[in-house]
Amino acid sequence: MARPQETALLKSYLEAVQSIVLGLTPKLVKVPPQSTLGQWLSLYRDQLEHPVVQGWMREQKITPDSLLSINPSKGTLTAMVRGEEKTFSLTDTTGWGQVSGPLLAAAKVIAPGNSGVLRVGLRDGYVQVTAKVVANFAGVPLPATLAEGRAQIRQMEHKVAFDPVPPNDRLRPAGSRSADALHVHKQNAATYYSAAPQTLAYKRLAVEVANNLPNTRAEAKKWAEALMFKLTGKVVDADTIYLNRFHSYNTPPTGDPTPITGWEHPGEEPYSSLRLPDALLKNFCEHDGIPGTLDAQAGLYTVGTGESTKGGYGAHNEFPLEPSKLMHASWKTDFQAQMTQKIDNFWNAHAGNYETAIKGEFVYQARKQLKMAEARTPAERALQPPEQRFTREDYELVMGAASNLPLDENAPLTVEQLKTRGQVKSNVQVNALNIHGYTSNDMMRFSVGDNGRQVICYPGAVPVFLRFDSLEKLDQWVVNQTKDAKKRAALMAHFPLMYHQDQTANFLSRLEKVIIPVLWFTHVGEKKDGLNTLFDKMATGKLKDPVINDKHSNIKADVFHEMTSASQARMHSDADVVIKSNSEVTRDTWLNDITVAAGLLAKLAPIAAPVAGAAILTGLTELTLGAEKTSSGDTEAERNDGASKAFDGLLNTLFSVGASTIPEDPFARPPETELPTLELPAPPKSPEIEEPKPGPSSGRPSVIDGLVPLPLPKSQSLIPLAQHAIPNGEELIKNATRDALGVYRMTDATGAFRQFVRLTDETGTSQVFEISGRYRSGDTFAKIINHEGAGLVVVTPGRGSEWARAPGDGGVRLWPWQRSASLTPSERLRPEFSDLFAEVDERAIKQAAVFDDLLNVDEATPYTVSTIGYEENGALKRTLNISWTAPKEKFEVLESEKARPIPDSTSLYSRNFILDINRADYTVTRYTENGELHFKLDAGGDSTESIQQNRLKQFEKAIPDASLRARISEIAHQGSSGPANTELLNALKEGYSPKVSNASYFIDYDPVKNEAQVNVVAKWHVNDLRGDEMKLIPDMEMTSTRHFNIRLGNEVSDNPYIIEEVTPTLLTASVPEASGE
């Protein structure tokens, strides 16, 4: 019997629906506190009013009584801050991610799935929400029309409560909203909020460090703009002016405008093109000082490279200032002194917080590495390199550097504990890593004072701590690093710049004037080989002496204070070296290494959320002079999100109570992407299998293109299809356009766009059926709909133009799957992919064993299976397919993928698209009033460039809208198959890897709606990596299909089109029937 509170909730909801029916302002639903929804809303309210959350809101200046909008699926909060709307995200630096866990978890129960924004009206004694919130919680549709509202009222007005949520509703599982779940949530929330003040304090400290790190590039831009104003009186954006250098120069013809330098450069590309701030940082060389040389061979222009074929470089695109004047003005400015002052200011104000940050990171890495090591099996440990087999004894050794902290790896810490200094434990010896007398500023070596076990801290490495059984083995490891260019460079980066080059007494004696700790910079005034020379000798075996100096640089005081002092000293010493040098190479190196403080934090990756992440984003650790560098293909958002998640792990490990094993936050944040709305039919039963027989239909033979689709062995159909066939379907589609997979498209007399397929129904008759409008070119699944538009069954494309329904009417199976009764109980205990084909026949089970051999089983993934018939040498065969969807992630265009100007075109295109357009298949379908127009981008040419240009012309003819073309180019390239590659790497068993064989791009363009859909379809092979040589596995192929929607947005930007964030990737693995079967 329903509780009175549930009856009251239903009554209040129907009153709100009644207001919709009557066309009145929709009423809010007053939720009874003791109803199930009311109890969760009360919990939500309690957490919103928790002192930690309220204190955070006051810090953020959120307007009191502001209506808060929380999006549970995205994890965001929107509120009024000082009169303006502001959105807080889980990855920002405000601390929202550290206070929102329980609140968002409760919100996801109240508003499951992709339900949009949750707004709750808090009143004295009760809570009000919209009817939409109640409907979503109860799992009923909110009426959208007058008729739907009346129908719902008639259906529900005599009930005493909402119907129970179906047991197969994955968005609203009963266990997630039960009384037990409510109790557990309250317990977890109490634990979470007990640690929140510490996590907030640590993040605030780290953000402050990040925000105040000196930004060399930003200061150089200000410097350049100040010089330009002084010399010309003009206010300019220094990043829009380029210093271009050339090999040759000409005098302009008489009568032409004369460039201010007196020279022009027609038909020649500059060999160097730098934005003005980068040019000033790179400095001018002594050769530039020869009168007339710089102005003849260089100039300031408003364009960079790419103008040689567009009139070259001269008066028409120059900035009217001789570069020699800029050079002399820059030489009169002591920019290095300005940066040195900023470095001093940073350390004077923030050295303490920097020290605390790196201590927290050190402890986090040690704890994490221990927990990961103890979670491994003996077999897994045996596969690790010896130096990575970290033990509890190694953990206890390195934690001797943090003697004031508890040794228990699960004990919660406080920020005050991290701030407190302490001496190294008496039984532990800590040395700065010293190689042939040169001391690293951030690498530590831990031992017990003998030549036995050694553990080094190698910031930035994975893992951070490496252990060796003896000093000799550590020596050998260092020698091995010098033999590999990348490893050598990585190790060298941990030593001050002045140690890299060979040293003379004169050079080093100058450094005695620099105030630096003797502990870190020794051997001043000696003449000796630098690290570059020493590393060469070590790599070739010419240097046989012991590598590690085991007596130098011993640390007895606080290790992290010494590391901070060393980073500060290295900044000053590196700067002092290069300030006195006009060497471009030396100056370049300094400009990259001057931010060693940020570099150390960047190497200690999980601190990155605010600290190293901010350093990277501001260009501190990734300044490459003379180039606009992207960071490993990542966008700012991706780097920030990854760094933020890593930082969350640090906070949870250091400050959470009982963070045992690999810590998992009970309120782990949701991915910042829309959650899918899943409708999963119940698994079908397995009645007796019957073989339908194909036959002719509508006077049309069943054999098409010489291929006969093999009907699926199937049960008595759960959903008969014959009654849903389109009357006179063949006549209807006679003039329709057919795509490559056999989908017929047309616009009917009412202007509606419709799609159809041929399929052999349960009577053995081939008929025409309508499919959902959600199908897009290249999709490997579609849903047949009835005459009212409701979905019926999932179907898959076959050979020729026939489609076939998936087994079990397209039902989705979840583990554990049921095998046929003929199999033994032991087989039923271990889920296998072949279980999915048990209802087909034993031959299919045998054929599906290939899936079991190559693919990993993920019991949480809903898989869809299908079979497709085909003919081979006169024999009917079938292919088995398993399909699933990759985990959804928020899509964002990478910086390197963004559309930009390209040579010989007035349009913007992504460079990735330009590279792929002449080596992949592109098809554009444009919808018109008279049907569809199809454009194949397949023009030829006598060179790569001409092919690209000719195909771009085809593309521009197919889609005249330049802004839309630019957006399409940002996704229609190989990079869009990235999620598929990641998913297939995880899906394939160890020893196998995916390799893409070809990619096709299907672009559907609707000029009336101003939108486009892009489907990226890639074919993949499987490679066997287990032997000495890589081998292709012919037994299985894979297909990935990623779908993008592009539409007009509401944002004010250069390009009005936006790419929707949800870009699902469907994976299909296919096993053809072996020959002879």
FENJO-V223058 format. One line per field, one symbol per residue. phi: phi as a letter, one per 30 degrees, with the letter a starting at -180 (. if undefined). psi: psi as a letter, one per 30 degrees, with the letter a starting at -180 (. if undefined). burial: b if it has 24 or more other C-alpha atoms within 12 Angstrom, else e. A space follows every 10 residues. Layout:
phi->???
psi->???
burial->???
This chain:
phi->.ddedddddd dddddddddd ddiddeddcd cedcdedddd dddededdcd eddddddddd ideeidddcc cddcicbbad bhibdbcccd cdcdjedccc eddddddddd bdidcidcbb dcbdjabcbd ddddddddic ddecbddddd dddedcdcdc addededcdd dbdeddbddd dddddddddd ddddceeddd dddddddddd dcdecedddd dddddddddd dbicdbcddc cbcccbdbab ddeejdecdd dibbbdibdd dbbbdeeddd ddicddeddd eiddddcaac bdbcdjcdcb jibaddbdcd adddddeddd ddccdddddd dddeddddcb eddddddddd dededddddd dddddddedd ddddeedcdd bddddddddd dcddcddedc ddcbdddddd daddedcbcc bddbchiccd dbccbcacjb cdebbcccej dbddcbcbda ddddeddded dddceddddd dddcbeeddd ceccdddddd dddddbddec bcidjccadd dedddddddc idccdedddd cdhdccdddd dddddddddd eddddddddc bcdddddedd ddcdcedddd ddddedddec ddedddddid cbdcdiaccc chicdedddd dddddddedd ddddcddidd hddbddcedd ddadddccbc ddeddbdddb cdcdadbhic ddcbhiccdd dddbdeddbd cedcddehdd ddcecddcdd cjccbacddd jddbbbbcad ddcicdbcbd cddddbejdc bbbdcddcjd dcbdbbdcdi bccbddeihi dcccdddccd ddddeddddc dbddedcddd addddddddd eddccddcdc cdcccabbda cbhicdbbcc bbbacdedbd daddedcddb dbdiadccbd dddddddcbb cbbcccdbdc kcccbcdbdc lcaedddddd ddddddddbd ddddeddddd bdadeddeed ddddedddde jbbdbdcabb bcccccdddh bbcbcccbcb cccccdcdbd bdcddbcbbb bccbcbbdcc dcadcddbcd ddbdcccbcb bddddjc
psi->kkkeeeeeee eeeeeeeeee efglkkllkj kkffleeeee eeeeeeeegk eeeeeeeeef hkkkgkjkjk jeffglkklk jhfkkkkklf gagfgeffff deeeeeefee ilaigbkkkk jjljflkkll feeeeeefgl kkkfleeeee eeeeeffglf lkkkkkfgjf fhkeffglee eeeeeeeeee eefffeeeee eeeeeeeeee ffkkjeeeee eeeeeeeeee ffgkjljffg kkjkklflll kkkkflkklf fgllikgkkk fkjkleeeee eflkleeffk kfeefegllk lglblggegh fakaffglki kkfeeeeeee ffkieeeeee eeeeeeeefg eeeeeeefee eeeeeeeeee eeeffkleee efflkefgik leeeeeefff fiffkkfjff kklleeeefk lllkkfgkkk kkkjjhfkkl ffkkkkagga gbkkkkjikf ljlekkkkfl eeeeeeeeee effkeeeeee eefgkkeffe lkkleeefff fffkjlkfef jlgkflklkl eeeeeeeeef gfjflkekjf flhkkfakef eeeeeeeeee eeeeeeefeg kgkeeeeeee feffheeeee eeeiefffee deeeeefgge ghjjkgljkl jhglleeeee eeeeeeeeee eeeefkkhil bjkkkfhkkl kilkkljkjj lkklliakkk jlkkllkhgk lfkkggkjkj kkkllkkejk fefglkkhee eegeglkkaf ggkkklkaff gkklkllkkj affgkjlkkk lkffklkfkg klkklaffgk kdlkllkalb gklkllkhhg lkkllklkll fflleeeffj klefefgffd leeeeeeffe eeefkkkjff kjkkllkkll kjhfkkllkk kkklklkklk kkkleffkkl klkgkflklk eeeeeffggl kkkkkkklfg akkkjkigka lgleeeeeee eeeeefeejf jeeeeeeeff filfffgeee eeeeeeeklk flllkkelkk jjjkkjfefh llkkkjkkkk lkkjgfafkk kkjffklkkk jkkkkklkaf kjlejfklkk fjikjkkkkk jlklkf.
burial->eeeebbbbbb bbbbbbbbeb beeeeeebbb bbbbbbbbbb bbbbbebbeb ebbbebbeee ebeeebebbb bbbbbbbbbe eeeeeebbbb bbbbbbbbbb bbbbbbbbbb bbbbbbbbbb bbeeeebbbb bbbbbbbbbb ebbeeeeebb ebbeeeeeee bbeeeeeebb bbeeebbeee ebeebbebbb bbbbbbbbbb bbbbbbbbbb bbbbbbbbbb bbbbbbbbee eeeeebebbb bbbbbbeebb eeeeeeeebb bbbbbbebbb ebbbbbbbbb bbbbeeebee eebbbbbbbb bbbbbbbeee ebbbbbbbbb bbbbbbbbbb eeeebbeebb ebbeebbeeb bbbbbbbbbb bbbbbbbbbb bbbeeeeeee eeeeeebbbb bebbbbbbbb bbbbbebbbb ebbbbbbbbb bbbbbeebbb bbbbbbbbbb bbbbbbbbee bebbbbbbbb eebbbbbbbb bebbbbbbbe ebeeeeebee bbbbbbbbbb bebeeebbee beeeebbebb bbbbeeebbb bbebbbebbe eeeeeebbbb ebbbbbbbbb bbbbbbbbbb bbbbbbbbbe eeebebbbbb bbbbbbbbbb bbbbbbbbbb bbbbbbbbbb bbbbbbeeee eeebebbbbb bbbbbbbbbb bbbbbbbbbb ebbebbbbbb bbbbbbeeeb bebbbbeeee eeebbeeeee ebeeeebbbb bbbbbbbbbe bbebbbeebb ebbeebbbbb bbbbbbbeee eebbbbbbbb bbbbbbbbbb bbbebbbbbb bbbbbbeeee bbbbbbbbbb bbbbbbbbbb bbbbbebbbb eeeeeeeeee bbbbbbbbbb beebbbbbbb bbbbbbbeee ebbbbbbbbb beeeebbbbb bbbbbbbbbb bbbbbbbbbb ebeeeebbbb bbbbbbbbbb bbbbbbbeee bbbbbbbebe eeeeeebbbb bbbbbbebbe bbbbbbbbbb bbbbbbbbbb bebbbebbbe bbbbbbeebb bbbbbbbeeb bbbbbbbbbb bbbbeeeeee eebebbbbbb bbbbbbbbee eeeebebbbb ebbbbbbbbb bbbeeee
